[in-house]
């Protein structure tokens, strides 16, 4: 009889778990406050799975182990942490992180308030379980996510091509010269917008003058590319109001560097006569789009200097193969300042000054490149390097101001430090060329004995073509001629605008209406959550 009763007893029972009920309610809370995504179907299945128990002792242990692993895997899936594919792709970067950096990252990622909230959820459920059915409450809360406002939905793209973010949004402001953004947030519209952007950019080109005016007053052009100094970096480190940054005449404060690859950023600068290219097109021979070739035709010579010795050989050769890049390297005495010496880098501003003392060039295009955050993992170290750079930049501007020749000085940050990270991308990782990494402020200063009128800030979206446009106008307008009255406002009027689209080897990133999206090689379009 006992055997018969055992035979008819169910081999699987369904009962609640206080811990897992608290965990799923906690996840709903995180979702509603925007900390994580929430897949309704997967979470329903996941919660149901952890409520099942097998009668067989060893089978139940195996099942519970698998269920627990899948539960936390689902938690990871719903988080805004990088995908496993992204982590694997960046494994070399991650293994380079020091123990101190890893500890700092964990401290920054773990939210103690959320941990206390989870513990509180367990306590509340424990005492309320005598009066309510915990499983029922959990299921109701999970199902309630269906009717939450659209702003709570972070999983943007589903199988029917619909992106559930502000679907009724209508663009009310169309910037002149920019690609119009039509339709709802769907991956089809995003792809169409990207293709239209590159198609339109391929038709754009700046026509430089073929000869100089008879009364043209020659001037040097110095371009300093600074890697790892985005607008966010300047804000976080309270450097936006630094004295030297107030000395410029023109600010392009919504400048898109278009990549997180410093070599590709340099290549985009030297191909700035044409519109922005896709990465595939960028890496082809684009000598017809060369900014330096246009300047050479007007009598300019060229020279360059990178802050890393190996870059002065390898990277220079790469650029010379892809575009018209100067052949002459600035000779160095290798006496960098103490801070850069510890980082085994050349002080490019110091070396430029030393070279100029030996020979006062005229109509020389000089390209300098320096990096602030390579192999720098901590905020404190970066802050020291940034402040030191700004002090040296101030001295550099002083030196240029004391030269007998006039100088057009251009400062272009190439990307951000990535030391803060966000919900989608880890600290120290630049796989996705996000807005916080590529949104920078390019600055232009006309250095001569003549004082220019008040500075102007261009807030419309610009990129490298805007720099080429300014250089062309400065030459065309004979900007340093004594009787020239061209104002900063006139120089920047109807300046070339470029929609914020960025691309590197791993991903494409763009802004569509009021949202950011990215697409990697292995995945479709996804909203980028900062």
C-alpha positions, 0 to 999 in steps of 0.5 A: 500500500505504501509503495502504491502511495509513493508511486502516485505522489508527484516527483516534482513539487512547486513551492516558493523560495524566499531568497529567489522571490526576493531576488526577482522582486529586487530585479523588478525594482532595478528595472523600474529604476533604470538600472537593468533591462528585463526580459519578461518571458525569460524571467517568468521561465526563470522564476518558475524554474527555481520554484520547482523541486525534485523528490529525488535527492541527487537529481534535485541537487543537480537541478538546483545547481543548474537553476541557480547558475542560469538565474545569475546568468539571466541577471547578467543578461539583463544587466547593461554589462558587456556581452560575453562576445565583447568581453572575449574580444577585449580579453587582452585589454582586461588581462592588462588591468592591474589588481588595483584597477580591478579593485577600483572597478569593483568598488565603483560597480557595486552599489551598497544601497542596492545590496541593502535594498535586496536584504530589506526585500528578503526581510519584508518578504519573510514577515509578510509571507505569513499573510500573503502568498509570496509566489503570487506576489512575485508573479504579479510584479513580474507581469506588471512590467508589461504595462509600465511606461515606455521609458522603462523599456531598455531592450530596444529591438525585438524580433519584429523589427520594432524598437520600443522607445518613444515610437511617436517621436517626431523630429522638430529641429533639422540642422542645415546640411545634416541627414534627416532622421525619419521614422520610428526607432527600428533597426531598418530605419537606423540602417537606412539612416546610416547608409544615407549618411555615408552616401551623402558624406561621399558627395561632400568636398571642400574646394581649396583655393588653387593659388594664394592672393598676391598680398597673402601673408604667410602663416604656419599651421600647427595641429595638436591631436590629444588622445584621451581628453573628451568633454566628459574628461574635462568635466569630471576633472574640473578642467573645462574652466582651465585658463589655457582653454579660455585663450582660444578664438573658436570652439567647436564644442559638439565635435565628433572625433568619429572613432576611438582608434587614435590612428584612424582619428589621425587618418580622418583628420588628414582626409578632412577635405572630403566628407566622413567615410565608412571605416572600410572606405577610410582604410583605402587609398584616399589621397584625393581627399588629403588636407595636406595635399591641398596645402602642399599645392599652396606652398606648404611644407610638412612635418610631424611628431608623435609622442611614442618613438615606435609611432614615428616609424610604424604609424607614420608609414601607415598614414603615408600609405593611406593618404598624403602625410608629411615625410619629414619628422621633427628631430628630437633631443629626447628631453621630455618633461619628468612626468612624460619621461616616466611614461616613456613618451616624447614631449611633442610640444617641447620638441617642436619649440626646440626645433623652431628655435633652430629654424623659423619656418614659414608656411609650415604645416606641423602635426603633433600627437600626444596621448594622456591615458594610455596604460593609465588606469587610475583617476588620480594618475590621469588627473595629474597627467591632464593638469600637467598637459594643460600647464604645458599647453599654456606655455606652448601657446605663450611660445607660439605667441612670441614667434615672429611668424603668425600661427594658426593653432588647432587643438583636436582631442581624438577620444576620451580616457574611458576611465569612468565607464557606463552601463554598457561599457566597462571602464578602460574599454573603448570597443564601442565609440560611444558619445562620451568617448567621441564627443570632444571640443576642438579649438582654434587660435589665431596667433599674431600681434593682432588681437581678435574679437571675442571668442565664439562657440560653435554648438552645432555638430561638427567633425574633421571637415569643419576643421578643414573648412576653417583652414580653407577660410583662413587661407582664402580670407588672408586671415593674418593680413593687416587690413583683414576684418573677417570676424570669428563669426564670419569664419564660422558662419555656415561651417560644415556640419556632420551628424554624430556617427562614429565607427571603429573595428568593433562597432558603429555608433550613432545618434538617432533623434534623442537616442544613441544606438550601436551595432557590432559585427556580431549583433544588430542595432541596440540602444546604448545606455550611458 
